[in-house]
C-alpha cells in the first residue's frame, strides 16, 4: 500500500513539474499576446504552421544637421528617394518604429513589397491589437485581395489607438476602400494612393464622407493621389464634401480630372443651392426639433420662400450626438433671458446683436476658427500634424447662414477644408475662374492652400495669379514648409510613374 501511495504521489509531482508544457497553447486561438511584436509574431507563426517567419526590424533614427540653402533642394529630393528605397523589402519583414528609447512600445508598423496572405493576416489580427501604442499602419504593395481586405478592416477596428492607415499600391476589384471610413470609423488619416480607384470607388468614398442622412466625423485628411477618379469620380467626391464638416485636407492629384469635375469641386467651396432631396431632409430636421429646446431666432433664417415655407425651429442634442451638455445649458440660459416677464412686452431683437450671434453660431457649427488657421500639414502625404477639436452644435442642413434667394435655399458652402491638391490633372483657365469665385466668397476662412501645379494653363495667367494672391495671406503651409512641397510632388510623380 505504501509503495502504491508513493507511486501516486510521484505521478502528481510529475504533473506539477510538466504543468507548463501541458498549459502551453496548442493553437493560435489559445495564444495570449504579450505586447512584444517580435516574440508574439514568432510564436503565432509557428502555431499556424508558417514555414517562413517574417523578420521584425526596428527603424534607426539618426539626427542629421540641416543642409545649406544652396543644397537644400538636392538634399530634400535625395532624402525622399532614400526613404522610399528603405521601404522596399523583397523578403517578408515588418519594419517598426518605437515610441521612444525608454518606452520600447511599437507606434508604427510598415509592411512593404511582399504579399500578405490570409494566414499572415490572421497572425496580425492577434498581434496588432495587443500593441497599445500603435498609431500608424503602413501597407505598400502587400497584395491585398477583397477577402484579405475584410480581415484587415477587422484587425484595424480592434486596434484602440490606431488612427493613421496607409494602403498604397493595393488594387481591390470590388473598390471597397470606403468601408475604412464608415460612419463609425475612428481613423483620422487615410492614404489610398495608387490603388487604381475609379468612378465606382470614388462614388462609394463620396457617400462615406457625407450624405443628407450621415457623415464621417473623424477623418481629417484623405489622400487619393495617383488613381483614376476622372471627372465622374470627382463629381461624387464633391458630393461627399457638401455636408462633411471635419475633413481638412484632400489630395486628388494625378487623377485625370478635367474642367467638368473641377467645376463641381469649386462649387461646394462657395454658396450652392440645396437639391429637392436636401430641402426635404432639412424640413424633417426642423420639424423634429419642435419637440426639444428652442434655438435663438437669429440662429436660423426663416425668410418666406416658395421652396421652403417658414417653420417654427427647435434644436437639441438629438440632432447631433456630438453636442455637449455645456452647449445645452448655455442655450437654456439664453432662452430664460429672452423670455419676457408677465406684463411686459416682448423686446424686439436688436439686428446688430442678431448679426453678432449669427457669426458666433457659425463658428460653433464646424466652421474654422482662428485656432484652425495654425493647422500644419505635410503636403507629401497630406496628413494633419496638429488638429483642432470641433464641436458640431447643429446638423449641417440647419446651418444658421442658410439663405433664401430667388426661390432657392442657398447653403453657405464647405469652409472646413483647408487644403486641396489638384496638381497633375487637366484643369484649364475655365476651372480657375470658378475656384476664384468660390474662394472670394469664403473671405478670411475656408481654403488656405489650393495646389494646381502641372495642369493645362499657364502659371502666368491672370486668374491663377489672383488665386495665389488671394490665398497667400492665409497659407500657413508656406510659412512652415516653404519650398518643400514642390520637390516632394516631383518625387512622387517619378516614383509612381516608374512603379
C-alpha positions in Angstrom: 0.0 0.0 0.0 2.8 2.3 0.9 4.5 1.7 -2.4 1.3 2.3 -4.3 0.8 5.6 -2.4 4.4 6.7 -3.2 3.8 5.9 -6.9 0.6 8.1 -6.9 2.4 11.0 -5.2 5.2 10.7 -7.7 2.7 11.0 -10.5 1.3 14.1 -9.0 4.7 15.7 -8.8 5.5 14.8 -12.4 2.2 16.5 -13.4 3.1 19.6 -11.5 6.6 19.7 -13.0 5.2 19.3 -16.5 2.3 21.7 -16.0 3.8 24.4 -18.1 4.1 22.1 -21.1 0.5 20.9 -20.7 -0.8 24.5 -20.4 1.2 25.8 -23.4 -1.1 26.9 -26.2 -1.6 24.4 -28.9 -3.3 26.7 -31.4 -3.1 30.4 -32.4 -6.5 31.0 -30.8 -5.2 29.8 -27.4 -2.1 32.1 -27.5 -2.1 35.2 -25.3 -0.1 38.0 -26.8 2.4 39.7 -24.6 2.6 43.1 -26.5 6.1 42.2 -27.8 5.6 42.2 -31.5 8.7 40.2 -32.4 8.1 37.5 -29.8 4.3 37.2 -30.5 4.9 37.1 -34.2 7.3 34.2 -34.0 5.1 32.1 -31.7 1.9 32.7 -33.6 3.6 31.9 -37.0 4.9 28.6 -35.5 1.4 27.7 -34.2 -0.2 28.4 -37.6 2.5 26.3 -39.4 4.1 29.1 -41.4 7.4 28.0 -42.9 8.8 31.5 -43.4 8.5 33.8 -40.4 8.8 37.5 -41.2 11.6 39.3 -39.5 11.0 42.4 -37.4 13.3 45.3 -37.9 13.4 48.5 -35.9 13.9 51.7 -37.7 17.0 53.6 -36.6 16.5 57.3 -36.3 19.6 59.5 -36.9 19.8 63.2 -36.3 21.2 64.9 -39.5 22.2 68.6 -39.4 20.3 70.9 -41.7 22.0 71.4 -45.1 23.0 74.8 -46.5 20.4 76.7 -48.6 22.4 76.1 -51.7 22.0 72.3 -51.5 18.5 72.3 -49.8 16.6 71.2 -52.9 19.0 68.4 -53.8 19.1 67.2 -50.2 15.3 67.0 -49.9 14.9 65.0 -53.1 17.7 62.6 -52.1 16.2 62.1 -48.6 12.8 61.2 -50.0 14.3 58.8 -52.6 16.4 57.1 -49.9 13.3 56.8 -47.7 11.3 55.0 -50.5 14.2 52.6 -51.1 14.4 51.7 -47.5 10.7 50.8 -47.5 11.2 48.1 -50.1 11.6 44.6 -48.6 11.7 41.7 -51.0 11.6 39.2 -48.1 8.8 39.2 -45.6 9.7 41.8 -43.0 7.8 44.1 -40.6 9.5 47.4 -40.1 8.6 49.1 -36.8 9.2 52.4 -35.2 9.3 52.6 -31.4 7.6 55.3 -29.3 11.0 56.2 -27.7 14.1 54.6 -26.3 12.9 54.4 -22.7 9.4 53.0 -23.6 10.0 50.5 -26.3 6.4 50.4 -27.4 5.6 50.0 -31.1 3.9 53.0 -32.6 4.4 52.4 -36.4 4.3 49.1 -38.4 5.3 49.1 -42.0 4.8 46.2 -44.5 6.3 46.9 -47.9 6.7 44.9 -51.1 5.6 41.4 -50.1 2.3 39.6 -50.3 0.3 39.4 -47.0 -1.9 36.3 -47.4 -4.8 35.2 -45.3 -2.7 33.2 -42.9 -0.4 36.1 -42.2 -3.4 38.4 -41.7 -4.8 36.0 -39.1 -1.5 36.3 -37.2 -1.6 40.1 -37.5 -5.2 40.0 -36.2 -3.8 38.7 -32.9 -0.6 40.7 -32.6 -1.5 44.2 -33.7 -4.5 44.8 -31.3 -2.1 43.9 -28.4 0.1 46.9 -29.3 -1.5 49.6 -27.2 0.8 52.4 -28.6 0.2 51.5 -32.3 -0.8 54.7 -34.1 0.1 54.1 -37.7 -0.2 51.0 -40.1 1.6 51.3 -43.5 1.0 48.7 -46.1 2.5 49.2 -49.5 2.2 46.7 -52.4 1.2 44.0 -50.0 -1.1 42.1 -52.4 -4.4 42.6 -50.7 -7.5 41.0 -52.1 -11.1 41.6 -51.3 -11.1 38.8 -48.8 -7.9 39.7 -47.0 -9.0 43.4 -47.0 -12.0 42.3 -45.0 -9.7 40.6 -42.4 -7.6 43.8 -42.3 -10.5 46.0 -41.6 -11.5 43.8 -38.7 -7.9 44.0 -37.4 -7.9 47.8 -37.6 -11.2 48.1 -35.8 -9.6 46.1 -32.9 -6.6 48.5 -32.5 -7.7 51.0 -29.9 -5.3 53.8 -30.7 -4.7 53.3 -34.4 -5.6 56.5 -36.2 -3.4 56.6 -39.3 -3.6 54.0 -42.1 -1.7 54.0 -45.4 -2.8 51.5 -48.0 -1.0 52.2 -51.2 -0.4 50.0 -54.3 -3.2 47.6 -53.3 -5.8 47.4 -56.0 -9.2 45.8 -55.0 -11.6 44.6 -57.6 -14.6 45.5 -55.5 -13.3 49.0 -54.8 -14.4 48.7 -51.2 -12.0 51.2 -49.7 -14.9 53.3 -48.4 -15.5 50.7 -45.7 -12.4 52.1 -43.9 -14.2 55.4 -43.3 -17.7 54.4 -42.5 -19.7 56.4 -40.0 -18.3 54.5 -37.0 -14.6 54.7 -38.2 -12.1 56.2 -35.8 -9.4 56.8 -38.4 -8.3 60.4 -38.7 -5.7 60.0 -41.6 -6.1 57.7 -44.6 -3.9 57.4 -47.7 -5.2 55.4 -50.7 -2.7 56.4 -53.3 -2.0 54.4 -56.4 -4.9 51.9 -55.9 -6.5 52.1 -59.3 -9.6 53.7 -57.7 -12.1 54.6 -60.5 -15.5 56.1 -60.7 -17.3 53.5 -58.7 -14.7 53.6 -55.9 -15.0 57.4 -55.8 -18.8 57.1 -55.6 -18.5 54.9 -52.6 -15.9 57.1 -50.9 -18.0 60.2 -51.5 -21.0 58.6 -49.9 -18.9 57.6 -46.9 -17.7 61.2 -46.5 -21.3 62.6 -46.2 -24.9 62.3 -47.4 -28.0 64.1 -46.3 -28.5 61.4 -43.6 -25.0 60.8 -42.3 -21.4 61.9 -42.3 -17.9 60.8 -41.2 -17.0 62.9 -38.2 -13.4 61.7 -37.5 -11.4 61.8 -40.8 -9.2 64.8 -41.1 -7.1 64.0 -44.1 -7.6 61.8 -47.2 -5.0 61.2 -49.9 -6.4 59.8 -53.2 -3.5 60.8 -55.4 -2.4 58.7 -58.4 -5.7 57.0 -59.1 -8.1 57.1 -62.0 -11.0 59.0 -60.5 -11.7 61.2 -63.5 -14.4 63.8 -64.0 -17.2 61.5 -63.0 -15.5 60.4 -59.8 -14.6 64.0 -58.9 -18.3 64.8 -59.0 -19.0 62.1 -56.4 -16.2 63.3 -54.2 -17.6 66.8 -54.4 -21.0 65.5 -53.4 -19.4 64.0 -50.3 -17.9 67.4 -49.4 -21.2 69.1 -49.4 -22.1 68.3 -45.7 -18.8 67.0 -44.4 -17.6 69.4 -41.7 -14.5 67.6 -40.4 -12.2 66.8 -43.4 -9.4 69.3 -43.5 -7.0 68.0 -46.2 -7.8 66.3 -49.5 -5.4 65.3 -52.3 -6.8 64.4 -55.8 -3.6 65.0 -57.6 -2.9 62.9 -60.8 -6.4 61.6 -61.3 -7.3 62.7 -64.9 -9.7 65.3 -63.6 -10.8 68.0 -66.1 -12.9 71.1 -66.0 -16.1 69.2 -65.5 -15.0 67.5 -62.3 -13.2 70.6 -61.1 -16.4 72.7 -61.6 -18.2 70.6 -59.0 -15.3 70.8 -56.6 -15.2 74.5 -56.9 -19.0 74.8 -56.5 -19.0 73.2 -53.0 -16.4 75.6 -51.7 -18.8 78.5 -52.2 -22.6 79.1 -51.7 -24.7 76.5 -53.6 -28.4 75.7 -53.9 -29.8 72.7 -52.0 -31.4 70.0 -54.0 -35.1 68.9 -53.6 -34.0 65.9 -51.5 -31.8 68.0 -49.3 -34.6 70.5 -48.7 -37.0 67.7 -47.7 -34.4 66.4 -45.2 -34.0 69.9 -43.9 -37.7 70.2 -43.3 -37.7 66.9 -41.4 -34.9 68.2 -39.1 -36.8 71.4 -38.5 -39.9 69.5 -37.6 -38.1 67.1 -35.4 -36.7 69.9 -33.4 -40.1 71.1 -32.3 -40.1 68.5 -29.5 -37.0 70.0 -27.9 -35.1 73.1 -26.8 -35.8 76.4 -28.7 -32.9 77.9 -30.7 -32.4 81.7 -30.8 -34.4 83.3 -33.6 -31.2 84.7 -35.0 -29.6 81.3 -35.5 -31.8 80.1 -38.3 -33.1 82.1 -41.3 -36.8 81.6 -41.9 -37.4 84.0 -44.7 -40.6 83.3 -46.7 -39.7 81.1 -49.7 -41.6 79.2 -52.3 -39.1 76.4 -52.0 -39.3 76.1 -48.2 -42.2 77.5 -46.1 -41.3 79.0 -42.7 -41.5 76.7 -39.8 -41.0 77.1 -36.0 -37.5 76.0 -35.4 -36.1 74.0 -32.5 -32.9 72.1 -31.8 -31.4 69.6 -29.3 -28.7 67.1 -28.8 -30.8 64.6 -30.7 -29.9 66.5 -33.9 -26.2 65.7 -33.4 -24.7 63.3 -30.9 -21.5 65.4 -30.6 -23.3 68.2 -28.8 -22.0 68.7 -25.2 -24.0 69.5 -22.1 -22.3 72.8 -21.7 -23.7 74.0 -25.0 -27.2 72.9 -24.0 -27.0 74.8 -20.7 -25.8 77.9 -22.4 -28.8 77.8 -24.8 -31.2 77.3 -21.8 -29.7 80.4 -20.1 -30.2 82.4 -23.3 -33.8 81.3 -23.6 -34.6 82.3 -20.0 -33.1 85.7 -20.5 -35.1 86.3 -23.6 -38.4 85.2 -22.1 -40.4 88.3 -21.1 -41.9 88.6 -17.7 -45.7 89.0 -17.2 -47.0 92.4 -18.0 -44.0 93.3 -20.2 -44.0 93.4 -23.9 -41.5 91.3 -25.7 -38.4 93.2 -26.6 -37.6 93.5 -30.3 -34.4 91.8 -31.3 -31.5 94.1 -31.9 -30.4 93.5 -35.5 -26.7 94.2 -34.6 -26.9 91.6 -31.8 -28.6 89.1 -34.1 -25.8 89.6 -36.6 -23.2 89.0 -34.0 -25.0 85.9 -32.7 -25.1 84.5 -36.2 -21.4 84.9 -36.5 -20.8 83.1 -33.2 -23.2 80.3 -34.2 -21.2 79.9 -37.4 -18.0 79.3 -35.5 -19.8 76.7 -33.4 -21.2 74.7 -36.3 -17.9 73.3 -37.5 -16.5 76.4 -39.3 -12.8 77.2 -38.9 -11.8 79.4 -36.0 -8.6 81.4 -35.8 -7.1 78.5 -34.0 -7.7 76.3 -37.0 -5.5 78.6 -39.2 -2.5 77.3 -37.3 -3.1 73.8 -38.9 0.2 72.4 -40.3 0.1 69.7 -43.0 2.8 67.7 -44.7 1.6 68.0 -48.3 3.6 64.9 -49.5 1.1 62.8 -47.6 -1.5 65.5 -46.7 -1.5 64.3 -43.1 -2.5 66.8 -40.4 0.2 67.2 -37.7 -1.8 69.5 -35.4 -5.6 69.2 -35.2 -8.3 71.2 -33.5 -11.3 69.7 -31.7 -14.5 70.7 -33.4 -17.9 70.6 -31.8 -20.9 70.5 -34.1 -23.9 72.0 -32.4 -26.5 71.6 -35.2 -26.8 69.5 -38.3 -25.3 71.0 -41.4 -28.7 71.4 -43.0 -29.7 73.6 -40.1 -26.7 75.9 -40.7 -27.8 79.4 -39.4 -26.4 81.1 -42.5 -28.6 79.3 -45.0 -30.4 81.9 -47.0 -33.4 82.0 -49.4 -32.8 83.7 -52.7 -34.9 83.7 -55.9 -37.0 80.7 -54.7 -33.9 78.7 -53.8 -32.4 77.6 -50.5 -28.7 78.6 -50.5 -26.2 76.7 -48.4 -23.0 78.7 -47.4 -20.7 76.0 -48.7 -17.8 74.0 -47.3 -15.4 76.3 -45.4 -13.8 73.5 -43.3 -11.5 72.1 -46.0 -8.1 74.0 -45.7 -6.0 72.1 -48.2 -7.0 70.8 -51.7 -4.4 69.3 -54.0 -5.4 69.1 -57.7 -1.9 69.0 -59.2 -1.2 66.9 -62.3 -4.7 67.0 -63.7 -6.3 68.5 -66.8 -7.7 71.8 -65.5 -7.7 74.8 -67.8 -8.3 78.5 -67.0 -12.0 77.9 -67.2 -11.8 75.9 -63.9 -9.7 78.6 -62.3 -12.5 81.2 -62.8 -14.9 79.0 -60.8 -12.4 78.5 -58.0 -11.6 82.2 -57.8 -15.3 83.0 -57.4 -15.8 80.4 -54.6 -12.6 81.4 -52.8 -13.6 85.1 -52.9 -16.9 84.3 -51.3 -15.1 82.4 -48.4 -13.5 85.6 -47.2 -10.9 85.1 -44.4 -11.9 81.5 -43.6 -12.1 78.4 -45.7 -9.4 77.1 -48.0 -5.8 78.1 -47.2 -4.0 76.1 -49.9 -5.0 75.1 -53.5 -2.3 73.2 -55.3 -2.7 73.5 -59.1 0.8 72.7 -60.4 1.2 70.9 -63.8 -2.3 71.5 -65.2 -3.3 72.8 -68.6 -2.9 76.5 -68.1 -0.1 78.9 -68.0 1.3 79.7 -64.5 1.4 83.3 -65.7 -2.4 83.6 -66.4 -4.2 86.3 -64.6 -6.7 84.1 -62.9 -4.1 81.8 -61.4 -2.1 84.8 -60.1 -5.2 86.2 -58.5 -5.9 82.9 -56.7 -2.3 82.9 -55.4 -2.6 86.4 -54.2 -5.9 85.7 -52.5 -4.6 82.6 -50.7 -1.1 83.8 -49.9 -2.1 85.7 -46.6 -4.0 82.6 -45.4 -1.5 79.9 -46.4 0.1 78.6 -43.2 1.7 75.8 -45.1 4.1 78.0 -47.0 5.1 79.7 -43.7 6.1 76.4 -42.3 7.5 74.4 -45.3 8.5 76.9 -47.9 9.9 75.4 -51.0 9.4 71.8 -49.9 6.0 70.8 -51.4 7.0 71.2 -55.0 10.1 69.0 -54.6 8.0 66.2 -52.9 5.4 66.3 -55.6 8.0 65.9 -58.3 9.5 62.9 -56.5 6.0 61.3 -56.0 5.3 61.7 -59.7 8.6 60.0 -60.7 8.3 57.1 -58.3 4.6 56.4 -59.1 5.3 56.7 -62.8 8.0 54.1 -62.6 6.1 51.8 -60.2 
